[in-house]
Amino acid sequence: MLSLSRITAAVLALAASHAFADATLTVYTALEADQLKAYQQKFEEENPSIKIKWVRDSTGIITAKLLAEKANPQADVVMGVAASSLLVLEKEGMLQGYAPKDVGKLSKGYVDDATPPAWVGMDVWASTICFNTVEAAKQGLKKPESWKDLLKPEYRGKIVMPNPASSGTGYFDVTAWLKLYGDKEGWSYMDKLHDNIAQYTHSGSKPCKQVAAGEFPVGISFEYRAAKLKEGGAPIDLVFPKEGLGWDVEATGIMKGTRNLDAARRLADWSASRSANELYEKNFAVVAMPGVAKPNAFIPANYEQMLIKQDLRWSASNRDTILAEWTKRYDAKSEPRK
């Protein structure tokens, strides 16, 4: 005959398994829409008791949403959001530290240095200039080779780039210029670039899509979208400015106070796994797990060496000040918000 304590333990275990089986994780993300299906399908295939409900937007918008919900968090997990944004959340005490099972197999430079880490990197994405060769030929434009080439009068009104308040891509461009040229010269560079900007978009991928469609000849975007569009036959060249590339890490973190902590940890485990990194590799030239990435025909073999010496903590701690200054100077050319 079973003792009362064993019966109680069995009932509690059964209740826990049912609760876990019904787990649905609300995951805030800035991942590209065409990546979500493959990531979700693979995770749910390996973790059939857990479902993902995505809430997707651009990095800046997702970051603002999370901060606005600080007193009453709605997300269980943040996945595929810039590490510089997760560092802001970490500073606000909003992340639940957790070391995923395979975190020791990842490059240390792409993992939070806290113990346990508040966030764990997935992949790196970085600046790329998209250049429409057909439109450029019509307009007599030479292909730029450097960031400073974009200041030439011939590009006036012909460049689109992401708004850094909305887009993680836009933000790492701005912080890269401030790092490359220093504070005074960095803002001077952006003042001159602003003269040549036609529009600031609220999406990091949109400038390259606009260039691929022939709407503008030059767009500042990132390598994943540019490579996908060129692979699909778009008449664009990818330019990697010789001064160096701004970049950030797409990362995963667990929100403090989640009611689905066990399931959230399972997603964090998967995010750091080889299985997940093999999916990231299909989209990015640099992933957090060494030895997984494969060559891409449209991205240089030394791509990782082209990344500037970025200080993500500096980018996070100076975010409000930089965005306030950028908005004051340049926001008049931003596309209308939806």
C-alpha positions in Angstrom: 0.0 0.0 0.0 1.4 3.4 -1.0 2.1 5.9 1.8 0.4 9.2 1.9 3.7 11.0 1.2 4.3 8.9 -2.0 0.8 9.5 -3.2 1.2 13.3 -2.6 4.6 13.3 -4.5 3.0 11.4 -7.4 0.1 13.8 -7.6 2.5 16.8 -7.5 4.7 15.3 -10.2 1.6 14.6 -12.4 0.4 18.1 -11.9 3.8 19.6 -12.8 4.0 17.5 -15.9 0.6 18.6 -17.1 1.5 22.3 -16.4 4.7 21.9 -18.3 3.0 20.1 -21.2 0.7 23.1 -21.6 3.6 25.7 -21.5 3.3 28.4 -24.1 6.2 30.9 -24.0 5.7 34.5 -25.1 8.9 35.4 -26.8 9.8 39.0 -27.8 12.0 39.1 -30.8 13.6 41.3 -33.5 14.5 38.3 -35.6 13.7 38.6 -39.3 10.2 37.3 -40.0 11.5 34.7 -42.5 13.7 33.1 -39.8 11.0 32.6 -37.2 9.3 29.6 -38.8 12.4 27.5 -39.0 13.6 28.3 -35.5 10.1 27.6 -34.0 9.7 24.4 -35.9 13.0 23.0 -34.8 12.6 24.0 -31.2 9.1 22.6 -30.9 10.2 19.4 -32.7 12.9 18.9 -30.0 10.6 20.2 -27.2 7.1 19.1 -28.1 5.7 20.1 -24.7 6.5 23.8 -25.3 5.0 26.2 -27.8 6.3 29.6 -28.8 4.2 32.7 -29.3 6.2 35.4 -31.0 5.9 39.1 -30.5 8.0 40.6 -33.3 9.2 44.1 -34.1 12.4 46.1 -34.7 15.0 46.1 -32.0 14.4 49.6 -30.7 10.7 49.1 -30.6 11.0 45.8 -28.8 13.4 47.3 -26.3 11.1 50.3 -25.6 8.2 47.9 -25.2 10.0 45.7 -22.7 11.1 48.8 -20.6 7.5 50.1 -20.6 6.3 46.8 -19.3 9.0 46.6 -16.5 6.4 46.7 -13.7 4.3 44.1 -15.3 6.4 41.9 -17.7 4.5 40.2 -20.5 7.4 38.3 -22.1 8.8 35.1 -20.8 11.9 35.2 -23.0 13.7 37.7 -25.2 15.3 36.0 -28.2 17.1 37.5 -31.2 17.4 40.9 -29.7 20.6 43.0 -29.7 22.9 42.3 -26.8 23.3 46.0 -26.3 19.5 46.1 -25.6 19.7 43.2 -23.3 22.5 45.0 -21.4 20.0 47.8 -20.8 17.5 45.2 -19.4 20.2 43.6 -17.3 21.1 47.0 -15.8 17.4 47.5 -14.9 17.3 44.1 -13.2 14.8 42.7 -15.6 16.7 39.5 -16.7 16.9 36.1 -14.9 20.5 34.9 -15.0 20.9 31.4 -16.4 23.8 29.4 -17.9 22.5 27.1 -20.7 23.8 23.6 -20.9 26.1 24.3 -23.9 27.2 27.8 -22.9 30.8 26.6 -22.4 31.0 25.7 -26.1 30.3 29.2 -27.2 32.8 32.0 -27.9 33.2 34.0 -24.6 33.1 37.3 -26.5 29.4 36.6 -27.5 28.2 35.7 -24.0 27.5 38.0 -21.0 30.4 38.0 -18.6 28.2 37.9 -15.5 27.8 34.6 -13.5 25.4 33.2 -14.4 25.1 35.1 -17.7 22.0 37.4 -18.1 22.1 36.8 -21.9 23.7 34.4 -24.3 24.6 35.2 -27.9 23.3 33.5 -30.9 25.0 35.2 -33.9 26.6 38.4 -35.0 25.1 40.8 -37.6 26.9 43.8 -39.0 26.9 46.7 -41.4 26.7 46.4 -45.1 26.1 48.9 -47.8 23.7 47.7 -50.5 24.5 49.2 -53.9 22.1 48.8 -56.9 24.4 48.4 -59.9 21.7 49.0 -62.5 20.4 52.2 -60.9 23.9 53.4 -60.2 24.9 52.9 -63.9 21.8 54.9 -65.0 22.7 57.8 -62.6 26.5 57.7 -63.2 27.3 56.7 -59.6 30.5 55.0 -58.5 30.4 52.2 -56.0 31.5 53.4 -52.5 34.3 51.6 -50.8 34.3 53.4 -47.5 32.0 55.2 -45.0 33.5 58.5 -46.0 32.7 57.9 -49.7 29.0 58.2 -48.7 29.7 61.9 -48.0 30.4 62.7 -51.7 27.9 65.2 -53.3 27.0 62.7 -56.0 25.0 60.7 -53.4 22.9 63.6 -52.2 19.3 62.4 -51.6 20.2 58.9 -52.8 21.0 57.0 -49.5 18.6 55.3 -47.1 19.5 54.0 -43.6 17.8 52.7 -40.5 16.7 55.1 -37.7 18.8 54.0 -34.7 15.9 54.6 -32.2 13.9 51.9 -34.0 16.6 49.7 -35.5 19.4 47.8 -33.9 21.2 48.0 -37.2 20.9 51.8 -37.2 22.1 52.0 -33.6 25.3 50.0 -34.2 26.0 52.1 -37.3 25.8 55.3 -35.1 27.9 53.8 -32.3 30.5 52.5 -34.8 31.0 56.0 -36.3 31.4 57.5 -32.8 33.9 54.8 -32.0 35.8 55.1 -35.3 35.9 58.9 -35.5 35.5 60.0 -31.9 32.6 62.0 -30.4 33.1 65.3 -32.2 34.2 64.0 -35.6 31.5 61.2 -35.4 28.7 63.7 -35.1 30.3 65.8 -37.8 30.4 62.8 -40.0 26.7 62.1 -39.4 25.8 65.8 -40.1 27.4 65.5 -43.5 25.9 62.1 -44.2 22.5 63.5 -43.2 22.7 65.9 -46.2 22.8 62.8 -48.5 20.1 60.8 -46.7 16.8 60.5 -48.5 15.0 58.8 -45.6 15.6 57.0 -42.3 13.6 53.8 -42.1 12.3 52.0 -39.0 13.6 48.6 -40.1 17.2 47.5 -40.5 16.4 45.4 -43.5 14.2 47.9 -45.3 17.0 50.0 -46.9 18.4 47.0 -48.7 15.0 45.9 -49.8 14.4 49.4 -51.2 17.7 49.4 -53.0 17.0 45.9 -54.4 13.7 47.2 -55.8 15.4 50.2 -57.4 13.8 52.8 -55.2 17.2 54.1 -54.1 20.7 53.3 -55.4 22.4 53.1 -51.9 21.2 51.7 -48.6 22.9 51.0 -45.3 21.7 47.7 -44.0 23.1 44.4 -42.8 24.7 41.4 -44.4 22.0 38.8 -43.9 19.3 40.7 -45.8 21.8 41.9 -48.4 23.1 38.3 -49.1 19.6 36.9 -49.3 18.5 39.5 -51.8 21.5 39.1 -54.0 21.1 35.3 -53.8 17.6 35.8 -55.0 18.8 37.7 -58.1 18.6 41.4 -57.0 21.0 43.6 -59.0 23.0 44.6 -55.9 26.5 44.5 -54.7 27.5 44.2 -51.1 30.0 46.8 -49.9 31.9 46.3 -46.6 33.4 49.7 -45.8 37.2 49.5 -45.3 37.2 51.4 -42.0 35.4 48.6 -40.3 31.9 47.3 -39.6 29.5 48.2 -36.8 27.9 45.1 -35.3 26.0 43.6 -32.4 25.1 40.2 -31.1 21.6 38.7 -31.4 21.0 37.1 -28.0 18.6 35.3 -25.7 17.7 36.1 -22.2 15.0 35.0 -19.7 12.7 37.7 -18.2 12.7 37.8 -14.4 9.4 36.9 -13.0 8.3 34.6 -15.8 5.7 32.0 -14.7 7.2 29.5 -17.1 10.8 29.4 -15.8 11.4 25.7 -16.6 10.2 26.1 -20.2 12.1 29.3 -20.6 15.3 27.5 -19.5 14.6 24.9 -22.1 14.4 27.5 -24.8 17.6 29.1 -23.5 19.3 25.7 -23.6 18.1 25.2 -27.2 19.2 28.7 -28.2 22.8 27.9 -27.1 22.8 24.4 -28.7 24.6 23.1 -31.8 21.2 22.4 -33.3 20.2 26.0 -33.0 23.6 27.3 -34.2 23.3 25.2 -37.3 20.1 27.1 -38.1 21.7 30.5 -37.3 24.5 29.6 -39.7 22.1 29.5 -42.6 21.6 33.2 -42.1 24.8 34.6 -40.6 28.5 34.4 -41.3 29.4 34.5 -37.6 27.6 32.4 -35.0 28.3 32.0 -31.3 29.4 28.4 -31.5 32.9 28.1 -33.1 33.3 25.7 -36.0 29.7 25.8 -37.1 29.7 28.7 -39.6 30.3 27.9 -43.3 31.6 30.2 -46.1 29.0 32.4 -47.9 29.7 33.4 -51.5 28.6 37.0 -50.9 30.4 37.6 -47.6 34.2 37.9 -47.2 36.1 35.0 -45.6 37.7 37.5 -43.2 34.3 39.0 -42.2 34.8 38.6 -38.5 38.1 40.4 -38.7 36.4 43.4 -40.3 34.2 44.0 -37.3 35.3 47.1 -35.3 36.4 46.9 -31.7 32.9 47.4 -30.3 32.1 48.0 -26.6 28.5 46.7 -26.2 28.4 47.9 -22.5 29.4 51.4 -23.7 26.7 51.3 -26.4 24.1 50.2 -23.7 25.0 52.7 -21.1 25.1 55.6 -23.5 22.0 54.6 -25.5 19.6 57.3 -24.2 22.1 60.1 -24.6 23.1 59.1 -28.1 19.5 58.5 -29.3 18.3 61.8 -27.9 21.1 63.7 -29.7 20.5 61.8 -33.0 16.8 62.4 -32.8 17.3 66.1 -32.2 19.6 66.4 -35.2 18.1 64.1 -37.8 14.7 62.7 -37.1 13.0 65.1 -39.5 13.9 62.8 -42.3 12.5 59.6 -40.7 9.7 57.8 -42.4 6.3 58.2 -40.7 5.7 55.6 -38.0 2.8 53.2 -38.6 
